[in-house]
């Protein structure tokens, strides 16, 4: 079961009908929801206990639905720092207006965001907006949701105009003109143009870029018109559209270059054998030499590795994200493309760009330093471009990476644990958590 991010609590079993209906409408959004029935008056201890439990479980937004004496949203808000959205439920002779006024009029310092009566749908979408500030995956869902809603309205209009064509606005078609910009020093050749299409040749002033060249040896796909292009991103707050494009290329089986918290890396989908093979080919790396994977947190690690010792978990909680690669025993049926060994190297990078891509993909990245085997690792996007040119789908550029040290690599496959490669995390720091670690 996926980790819940939205907690929904209701004061009465009768409220479930309204909540279930909203969840059914938005089932395609795959909302990470957990629900609870508890009363602010009849079972206050159960309410408080549930709040603490969902906080531990990773819930980041709470929706509290209540009717009649709607104290529940306020009680929840007073016991947590998580954002709380109150939903007044229609009940009694006032049809939910009493609940609405009760939830809206909260004392200063205990805010509850309030939606309309029975409007669980808006509460769920608002929750998604809040989560999207942190998780690109949810932002992507919102973008798709908005497009879907717009498409429904557009189709509704088309259906209406079919029934009542007399009310449709007829706009005359404009004569098409194709504008072609070519450098003035390049000779032009007149090519027959179909009737009805006008052409206008506008010379580009000398010195202005004429355009980008395309690798003729490997034709580009429709989604990839300019292979090897460098995309500049903010290292702290990368643009969603660029991260989404990077994730799309990776999901299509591509290899791209990304910045990490150490050096630039070649990255692909660790679960796609063909993509991993392509990464090995780019790198010039032997297939029997494993490639580490990058993940977005220890919760993802728990899905890949079983039986993590408490001292190891304490170390990871302290040192991840960071320049520490840990080699764990690998389940025989998982990630065989990145590692033919019974073990696998895993790391959580301290890099917003990389973590955003991983979060968007919702799967581990196979990543190795962006350089041909035997060459120095790339510390900027231009080095990557010089190494690989148009062989890469594209390059994410977050600027010069000044950290010259590679990640420290330790093996936890056998005891005593061993340091495989010294790097950014010192041995002294590691031994605070793993006293028996051998160099």
C-alpha positions as CSV (number, residue, x, y, z in Angstrom):
1,X,0.0,0.0,0.0
2,X,1.3,3.5,-0.9
3,X,2.1,6.0,1.9
4,X,-0.9,8.2,2.8
5,X,-0.4,11.9,2.4
6,X,-4.0,13.1,3.0
7,X,-5.8,12.1,6.2
8,X,-9.7,12.3,6.2
9,X,-11.5,12.3,9.5
10,X,-15.3,12.4,9.9
11,X,-17.5,12.9,12.9
12,X,-20.2,10.4,12.0
13,X,-20.6,7.3,9.8
14,X,-23.3,9.1,7.9
15,X,-20.6,11.5,6.6
16,X,-19.0,8.7,4.7
17,X,-21.5,8.8,1.8
18,X,-20.4,12.3,0.9
19,X,-16.7,11.5,1.2
20,X,-16.9,8.2,-0.7
21,X,-18.7,10.0,-3.6
22,X,-15.9,12.5,-3.9
23,X,-13.2,9.9,-3.7
24,X,-15.0,7.9,-6.4
25,X,-15.2,10.9,-8.7
26,X,-11.5,11.5,-8.3
27,X,-10.4,7.9,-8.4
28,X,-8.2,8.5,-11.5
29,X,-6.1,10.9,-9.4
30,X,-5.0,8.0,-7.2
31,X,-5.2,10.2,-4.1
32,X,-3.0,8.8,-1.2
33,X,-5.8,9.0,1.4
34,X,-6.4,7.3,4.8
35,X,-9.8,7.8,6.6
36,X,-11.1,7.7,10.2
37,X,-14.4,8.0,12.0
38,X,-14.1,9.7,15.3
39,X,-16.2,12.3,17.3
40,X,-14.7,15.4,18.9
41,X,-17.3,15.0,21.7
42,X,-17.9,11.3,22.1
43,X,-14.4,9.9,21.4
44,X,-11.9,12.9,21.8
45,X,-9.0,10.6,22.8
46,X,-9.4,8.6,19.6
47,X,-9.2,11.9,17.6
48,X,-6.0,12.9,19.3
49,X,-4.5,9.5,18.9
50,X,-5.3,9.4,15.2
51,X,-3.7,12.8,14.7
52,X,-0.4,11.6,16.2
53,X,-0.6,8.3,14.2
54,X,-1.1,10.0,10.8
55,X,1.7,12.5,11.5
56,X,4.1,9.6,12.1
57,X,2.8,7.8,8.9
58,X,3.7,10.9,6.8
59,X,0.3,12.5,6.3
60,X,0.8,16.2,5.4
61,X,-2.8,17.5,5.0
62,X,-5.9,16.7,7.0
63,X,-9.5,17.0,5.9
64,X,-12.0,17.2,8.7
65,X,-15.7,16.7,7.8
66,X,-18.5,17.4,10.3
67,X,-22.1,18.4,10.6
68,X,-24.4,19.8,13.3
69,X,-22.1,21.0,16.1
70,X,-19.1,20.9,13.9
71,X,-16.3,21.1,16.5
72,X,-14.2,18.4,14.9
73,X,-12.1,20.5,12.4
74,X,-11.2,23.0,15.2
75,X,-10.2,20.2,17.6
76,X,-8.0,18.6,15.0
77,X,-6.4,22.0,14.1
78,X,-5.6,22.6,17.8
79,X,-3.7,19.4,18.1
80,X,-1.5,19.5,15.0
81,X,0.6,21.9,12.9
82,X,-0.5,20.2,9.7
83,X,-2.9,22.3,7.4
84,X,-6.5,21.4,8.2
85,X,-9.3,21.8,5.7
86,X,-12.8,21.8,7.2
87,X,-15.8,20.4,5.3
88,X,-19.3,21.3,6.6
89,X,-21.7,18.4,6.1
90,X,-25.4,19.0,5.3
91,X,-27.5,17.8,8.3
92,X,-30.4,19.0,10.4
93,X,-32.9,21.7,9.7
94,X,-30.3,24.3,8.7
95,X,-28.9,22.0,6.0
96,X,-25.3,22.5,6.9
97,X,-25.2,26.2,7.4
98,X,-24.7,25.8,11.2
99,X,-21.7,23.6,10.4
100,X,-20.3,26.1,7.9
101,X,-20.5,29.0,10.4
102,X,-19.0,26.9,13.2
103,X,-16.0,25.9,11.1
104,X,-15.4,29.3,9.6
105,X,-15.4,31.1,13.0
106,X,-12.2,29.8,14.5
107,X,-10.2,31.7,17.1
108,X,-7.0,33.5,16.0
109,X,-4.0,31.2,15.8
110,X,-6.0,28.1,15.1
111,X,-6.8,28.4,11.4
112,X,-9.0,26.0,9.4
113,X,-9.4,26.4,5.7
114,X,-13.1,25.9,4.9
115,X,-14.8,24.8,1.7
116,X,-18.5,24.9,0.8
117,X,-21.2,22.6,2.3
118,X,-20.6,18.9,1.3
119,X,-17.7,20.1,-1.0
120,X,-15.3,17.3,-0.2
121,X,-14.2,17.4,-3.9
122,X,-12.7,20.9,-3.5
123,X,-11.1,19.8,-0.2
124,X,-9.4,17.0,-2.0
125,X,-8.2,19.2,-4.8
126,X,-7.0,21.8,-2.4
127,X,-5.0,19.1,-0.5
128,X,-3.4,18.2,-3.8
129,X,-2.4,21.8,-4.4
130,X,-0.7,21.8,-1.0
131,X,1.1,18.6,-1.7
132,X,2.1,19.8,-5.2
133,X,4.3,22.6,-3.6
134,X,6.6,19.8,-2.4
135,X,6.0,16.8,-4.7
136,X,6.3,17.2,-8.5
137,X,4.3,14.0,-8.9
138,X,1.2,15.7,-7.4
139,X,1.7,18.8,-9.5
140,X,1.8,16.6,-12.6
141,X,-1.5,15.1,-11.6
142,X,-3.0,18.5,-11.1
143,X,-1.9,19.6,-14.6
144,X,-3.5,16.5,-16.1
145,X,-6.6,17.1,-14.1
146,X,-7.0,20.7,-15.3
147,X,-6.5,19.5,-18.9
148,X,-9.1,16.8,-18.4
149,X,-11.6,19.2,-17.0
150,X,-11.0,21.7,-19.8
151,X,-11.5,18.9,-22.4
152,X,-14.8,18.0,-20.8
153,X,-16.1,21.5,-21.1
154,X,-14.9,21.8,-24.7
155,X,-16.7,18.6,-25.5
156,X,-19.8,19.8,-23.8
157,X,-19.8,22.9,-25.9
158,X,-19.4,20.9,-29.1
159,X,-22.3,18.7,-28.1
160,X,-24.4,21.8,-27.4
161,X,-23.6,23.3,-30.8
162,X,-24.6,20.1,-32.5
163,X,-28.0,20.3,-31.0
164,X,-28.3,24.1,-31.5
165,X,-26.1,25.0,-34.5
166,X,-27.9,28.3,-34.9
167,X,-26.1,29.6,-31.8
168,X,-22.6,28.7,-32.9
169,X,-20.1,31.5,-33.7
170,X,-18.8,31.1,-37.2
171,X,-15.3,32.6,-37.7
172,X,-14.1,32.9,-41.3
173,X,-10.9,31.0,-42.0
174,X,-7.8,33.2,-42.4
175,X,-5.6,32.8,-45.4
176,X,-2.5,30.8,-44.2
177,X,0.9,32.4,-44.4
178,X,4.1,30.4,-43.8
179,X,7.0,32.6,-42.6
180,X,10.5,31.2,-43.3
181,X,13.6,32.8,-41.6
182,X,16.9,31.8,-43.2
183,X,20.3,33.5,-43.0
184,X,20.9,36.1,-45.7
185,X,24.2,34.6,-46.8
186,X,22.6,31.2,-47.6
187,X,21.3,30.7,-51.1
188,X,17.7,29.8,-51.4
189,X,15.9,27.5,-53.9
190,X,12.4,28.0,-55.0
191,X,10.2,25.0,-54.1
192,X,6.7,24.6,-55.4
193,X,4.1,25.4,-52.7
194,X,0.6,24.1,-52.8
195,X,-2.1,26.6,-53.8
196,X,-3.6,28.7,-51.1
197,X,-0.4,28.9,-49.1
198,X,1.6,32.1,-49.2
199,X,5.3,32.2,-48.4
200,X,7.4,35.0,-47.2
201,X,11.2,34.8,-46.9
202,X,12.6,37.0,-44.2
203,X,16.5,37.1,-44.1
204,X,18.1,36.8,-40.7
205,X,20.6,39.6,-40.0
206,X,24.2,38.5,-40.1
207,X,25.4,37.1,-36.8
208,X,22.0,35.9,-35.6
209,X,21.8,32.2,-34.9
210,X,20.4,30.3,-37.9
211,X,19.1,27.4,-36.0
212,X,20.1,24.2,-34.3
213,X,21.6,21.2,-36.2
214,X,20.2,17.7,-35.8
215,X,22.3,14.6,-35.6
216,X,21.8,13.1,-39.0
217,X,23.1,9.7,-38.0
218,X,20.3,9.2,-35.4
219,X,17.0,10.7,-36.4
220,X,15.2,12.5,-33.6
221,X,11.8,11.4,-32.2
222,X,8.9,13.8,-32.5
223,X,9.2,14.6,-28.8
224,X,12.9,15.2,-29.1
225,X,13.5,17.6,-32.0
226,X,17.0,18.8,-30.7
227,X,19.0,16.1,-29.0
228,X,21.8,17.1,-26.8
229,X,20.2,20.4,-25.8
230,X,21.2,21.9,-22.5
231,X,18.2,22.9,-20.2
232,X,19.2,25.4,-17.5
233,X,17.4,24.8,-14.2
234,X,17.4,26.5,-10.8
235,X,19.4,24.2,-8.5
236,X,17.1,25.0,-5.6
237,X,13.7,25.3,-7.3
238,X,13.8,23.6,-10.8
239,X,11.0,24.4,-13.1
240,X,8.2,21.7,-13.1
241,X,7.9,21.7,-16.9
242,X,11.6,20.9,-17.4
243,X,11.6,18.2,-14.7
244,X,8.5,16.7,-16.3
245,X,10.2,16.7,-19.7
246,X,13.2,14.9,-18.2
247,X,11.0,12.3,-16.6
248,X,9.2,11.7,-19.9
249,X,12.4,11.1,-21.7
250,X,13.5,8.7,-19.0
251,X,10.2,6.8,-19.0
252,X,10.6,6.5,-22.8
253,X,13.8,4.7,-22.3
254,X,16.2,7.6,-22.7
255,X,19.5,8.4,-21.0
256,X,20.0,12.0,-19.9
257,X,22.5,14.0,-17.9
258,X,21.6,15.4,-14.5
259,X,23.4,17.3,-11.7
260,X,23.8,15.6,-8.4
261,X,25.3,16.7,-5.1
262,X,28.8,15.5,-6.2
263,X,29.3,15.5,-10.0
264,X,27.1,15.4,-13.1
265,X,25.7,11.9,-13.8
266,X,24.2,9.9,-16.6
267,X,20.7,8.8,-15.6
268,X,18.1,6.3,-16.8
269,X,15.2,4.2,-15.5
270,X,16.7,1.5,-13.3
271,X,13.8,-0.8,-14.1
272,X,14.2,-0.6,-17.9
273,X,16.8,-3.1,-19.0
274,X,17.3,-1.6,-22.5
275,X,17.8,1.9,-21.0
276,X,20.4,0.6,-18.5
277,X,22.2,-1.2,-21.4
278,X,22.3,2.1,-23.3
279,X,23.8,3.8,-20.2
280,X,26.5,1.2,-20.0
281,X,27.2,1.7,-23.7
282,X,27.4,5.5,-23.3
283,X,29.8,5.2,-20.4
284,X,31.9,2.5,-22.0
285,X,31.4,0.5,-18.8
286,X,31.7,-3.3,-18.5
287,X,28.3,-4.9,-17.9
288,X,29.6,-6.8,-14.8
289,X,30.4,-3.6,-13.1
290,X,27.3,-2.5,-11.2
291,X,25.7,0.9,-11.4
292,X,24.3,2.5,-8.2
293,X,20.7,3.7,-7.9
294,X,19.5,7.0,-6.5
295,X,16.2,7.1,-4.5
296,X,14.3,9.9,-2.8
297,X,14.2,8.7,0.8
298,X,14.5,5.9,3.4
299,X,10.8,5.0,3.0
300,X,11.6,4.0,-0.6
301,X,14.6,2.1,0.7
302,X,12.3,0.0,2.9
303,X,10.6,-1.2,-0.3
304,X,13.9,-2.4,-1.7
305,X,15.7,-3.7,1.3
306,X,14.4,-5.8,4.2
307,X,15.7,-6.1,7.7
308,X,17.7,-2.9,8.1
309,X,19.5,-2.9,11.4
310,X,18.6,0.0,13.8
311,X,22.1,1.4,13.8
312,X,22.1,1.5,10.1
313,X,18.7,3.2,10.0
314,X,20.0,5.8,12.5
315,X,23.0,6.5,10.2
316,X,20.9,6.9,7.1
317,X,18.4,9.2,9.0
318,X,21.4,11.4,9.9
319,X,23.5,11.3,6.7
320,X,20.9,11.0,3.9
321,X,20.4,13.0,1.8
322,X,24.2,13.1,1.3
323,X,27.3,11.8,-0.3
324,X,27.1,8.3,1.1
325,X,26.5,5.2,-1.1
326,X,25.5,2.1,0.8
327,X,25.7,-1.4,-0.7
328,X,22.9,-3.7,0.5
329,X,22.0,-7.3,-0.3
330,X,19.8,-7.2,-3.4
331,X,16.6,-9.3,-3.8
332,X,17.3,-11.8,-6.7
333,X,14.3,-10.7,-8.8
334,X,14.9,-6.9,-8.6
335,X,17.0,-4.5,-10.6
336,X,19.1,-7.2,-12.3
337,X,20.0,-4.8,-15.1
338,X,21.9,-2.4,-12.9
339,X,23.7,-5.1,-10.9
340,X,24.4,-8.7,-11.8
341,X,25.8,-9.1,-8.2
342,X,23.7,-10.2,-5.2
343,X,24.1,-6.6,-3.9
344,X,23.3,-3.1,-5.0
345,X,24.5,0.4,-4.2
346,X,21.9,2.9,-3.1
347,X,22.1,6.6,-2.3
348,X,19.8,9.6,-1.5
349,X,21.4,12.6,-3.2
350,X,21.3,16.0,-1.5
351,X,20.2,17.7,-4.8
352,X,16.8,19.2,-5.4
353,X,17.0,18.7,-9.2
354,X,17.8,15.0,-8.9
355,X,15.2,14.4,-6.1
356,X,12.6,16.2,-8.3
357,X,13.2,13.9,-11.2
358,X,13.1,10.8,-9.0
359,X,9.9,12.0,-7.3
360,X,8.3,12.6,-10.7
361,X,9.3,9.1,-12.0
362,X,8.2,7.4,-8.7
363,X,11.0,4.8,-9.3
364,X,14.8,4.6,-8.6
365,X,17.2,6.2,-11.1
366,X,20.3,4.3,-12.3
367,X,23.1,6.9,-12.2
368,X,26.8,6.8,-13.0
369,X,29.2,9.8,-13.4
370,X,28.8,11.6,-16.7
371,X,32.1,10.8,-18.3
372,X,33.5,8.0,-20.5
373,X,35.3,5.4,-18.4
374,X,38.8,6.6,-17.7
375,X,38.0,10.3,-18.1
376,X,37.5,12.9,-15.3
377,X,33.9,13.2,-14.0
378,X,32.0,16.2,-15.5
379,X,31.4,19.1,-13.1
380,X,29.4,21.3,-15.5
381,X,27.0,20.8,-18.4
382,X,29.5,21.9,-21.0
383,X,31.8,19.1,-20.0
384,X,29.0,16.6,-20.4
385,X,28.2,18.1,-23.9
386,X,31.8,17.8,-24.9
387,X,31.9,14.2,-23.8
388,X,28.6,12.9,-25.3
389,X,27.3,15.6,-27.7
390,X,24.0,14.7,-29.3
391,X,24.0,11.1,-28.1
392,X,22.1,12.2,-25.0
393,X,18.4,13.2,-25.1
394,X,19.3,16.3,-23.2
395,X,21.3,17.8,-20.3
396,X,19.9,19.4,-17.1
397,X,22.3,22.2,-16.2
398,X,22.3,23.6,-12.6
399,X,25.6,25.3,-13.0
400,X,29.1,24.5,-11.9
401,X,29.4,21.8,-9.2
402,X,32.2,22.8,-6.8
403,X,32.3,19.6,-4.7
404,X,35.2,17.6,-6.0
405,X,34.8,14.7,-3.6
406,X,32.9,11.6,-4.7
407,X,30.5,9.8,-2.4
408,X,31.8,7.5,0.3
409,X,30.9,3.9,-0.4
410,X,30.4,1.3,2.3
411,X,29.2,-2.3,2.1
412,X,26.6,-3.8,4.5
413,X,26.4,-7.1,2.7
414,X,28.5,-9.0,5.3
415,X,29.7,-8.3,8.8
416,X,31.9,-6.7,9.8
417,X,30.8,-3.8,7.5
418,X,33.5,-2.4,5.1
419,X,34.5,0.9,3.6
420,X,34.8,0.3,-0.2
421,X,35.7,3.8,-1.2
422,X,36.6,6.9,0.8
423,X,34.9,10.1,-0.1
424,X,33.0,13.1,1.2
425,X,31.8,11.3,4.4
426,X,34.7,10.7,6.8
427,X,35.4,7.4,8.5
428,X,35.2,9.0,11.9
429,X,31.6,10.2,11.2
430,X,30.6,6.7,10.0
431,X,32.1,4.9,13.0
432,X,29.9,7.0,15.3
433,X,27.1,4.9,14.0
434,X,28.9,1.7,13.0
435,X,31.8,1.2,15.5
436,X,32.9,-2.1,13.9
437,X,33.2,-0.6,10.4
438,X,36.5,-1.8,8.7
439,X,38.6,0.3,6.3
